[in-house]
Amino acid sequence: MMNRMNRSTLLALVLPVLALSSVGSVACGPDATSAPKTPATAPAPAGSAPAPEAQKSDPAVNVSSDIRELCKIEVSKATPKFDFDSSDLSSAEREVLDQVAKCLTTGPLKGRSIQLVGRADPRGEQEYNMTLGHQRAGSVKIYLTKLGVAETQVNETSRGELDASGTDADGWRRDRRVDVNLLPQK
């Protein structure tokens, strides 16, 4: 019980710092890069290696089929992913988000709201993965608002590792994403 309370207290102190560090790296601009951060609670698994350069263009933004159809957005069929322990958007994600933003600001979904669901693979502690999911969704929200989407149109949440299904490198890559879903009209 005491260990649980200490972790909760530590999490309450660390979350604002993690959120600020994520916002800072995204706010620097689309080409900002930073070395992956290794969390104290989730060491990198043995034998893990960075993804090959060919996989870096795979979008980590999973746009729902209704948004893709209504906005005529073409998304690569490649495996969606964020790099391990990262919330940085690649050029492929930014290209997809550019289309989503245009559709939400001047296109068929003008004024409609979306929900961003940040996700993580099952490695690491549950609290850390929930935070990482929030950081990923936050990165997407910041990018969309810079493109003119109103903050009130974008809800964000995290599922962390709760729905993760991967059991190997390819599966974990699919788990590391942000789902973009259209919310019902009010």
N, C-alpha and C positions, 0 to 999 in steps of 0.2 A: 504494500500500500504506500509506504513512504517513497519507494523508488518511483511509483506511478506519479505521485504528487511532485516529486523533484523534476521529472521529465516534463510534466505539464507546466510547471513554473519556468523551466528552461525554455520550453517551446514558446511561451508567452513573451519571453525576452528576446528570443532569436527571430521570431516571425517578422517583426518590423524591419530588422536589419536585412533579412533575406529579401523582403519585398523591395526595400530601397535599392539593394544591389542589383536586383533584376531590372527595376525601372531605369536605373542609371545606365545599364548597358544597352537597353533598347532605345532610350531617349537620345543617345549619342548619334543616332542615325542608322539608316538601313545597312551600312557597310561596317558597323561596329563589330569587332570581334574580340573575344576574350577567351582566355584559357578556361577549360572546364573546371568548375569548382568541385572538389571532392569533399562531400559532407562528412562531418565527424561521426555521424550516426550510420552512414551507409558507405562503407569503403567499396572501392571498385572491385568487382569480382575478379578472381584469379583467371587469367587467360583472356580477359576482355581487351579488345583493341579498338582503336577508332575505326569508324566505317570507312571503306575504300572511297576514294574521291568520286567514283562513278555513282555512288549512292547518295552523295551530298545533295543532289538536285531533287530527290524525292520529296514531295510536299508533305509536311506534317500537319496540314490543315485539311480536315475531312469535312467537306461541305456537303450538307444533306442533299438528297436527290431533288426535293421540291425547290430548293434555292437554285441548284444547278439548272433545272428545267426552266423555271420562270425567268432566270437571268441569262440563260444560254451560256453558262460557264463550262468550259472544258477543263477538266482536271486530269492530270496524268494518272494512268492506271498503276503507276509504280507504287511501291509500298510507302505509306505515309510514315514519317518519323521525325523526332527531334533527336539530336545527338544525346548520348548518355549524359545525364546530369546537366542538361542545358535547356534554356528557354529562349535561346537566340533564334530569330527567324532568318531563314536562308532566302536567296533571291527567288527560288521556286515558290516558297510560301508567300512572299510579298506579291508576286505576280497574281496568284489566286486571290489574295486579299484585296488587291487593286480592283479586280473585277467585282468582288462582293461589295466593296465600298461604293463603286460607281452605281451598282444596282440599288443600293440602299439610299443613295443621295439623289440620283437623277433618273433611275431606271424604274422598272415595274414594281419594285418593292420600296419605293420612296416612302419614308416615314414608318415603315414596318420595323419591328424589333426582332433581335436575334438573341440566342443563348449560346455562350461559349462554354464548353465543358472540357477542362484541362484533364489530361490523363497521364499516367506514368506506368512503367513496367513494374513487375512485382518485386524487384530487387530493392533492398533498403527497407528502413522502418516505415510503418504505415503513416505516421505523422509527417515524416520527411516527404514521402511521396505525395501526400495531400497538399503540402506546401508547394512542391514542385509543380503539381497540376495547376494550382492557383497562379504561379508565376508564368506558366505557359499561356494560360487564358489571358492573364494581364498583358503579356507581350502582344497578343493579337488585338486586344482592346485598344491599347495605346496606339498601335499602328493604324487601326481603323479610324480612330478619332482624329489622328493627324491628317487623314484623307477626307475629313469633313463629316463623318458619321457622328451624330450626336451621342454623347455619353449615355443619355437616357434610352437610346435604342439598343444598347448592348448590356446584357446581363451576363455575369460570369460566375462560374462555379467550378469546383474540382471534384472529381471522383477518385483522384489519386490512382491507386492500384486496384480499387474495388472491383472493376470489371475486366481486369487484365487477364488475358488468356494465353499469353506467350510462354513457351517453355524452352526456347532457344533464341539465338541472336535475331533471326528473322521475325519470330513472334514478338519478342521484346520490342523490336523496332516498330512494329504495327501498334503496340500498346502506347508508345510515346507520341501523343498527338493532341490536337485540340479539335473537338467536333463543333461545327458551326450549324446550329439548328434554327429554323424559322419559328418564332413564337406565334401562337394564334392571335388574330386581331381582337382588339378589345371592343 
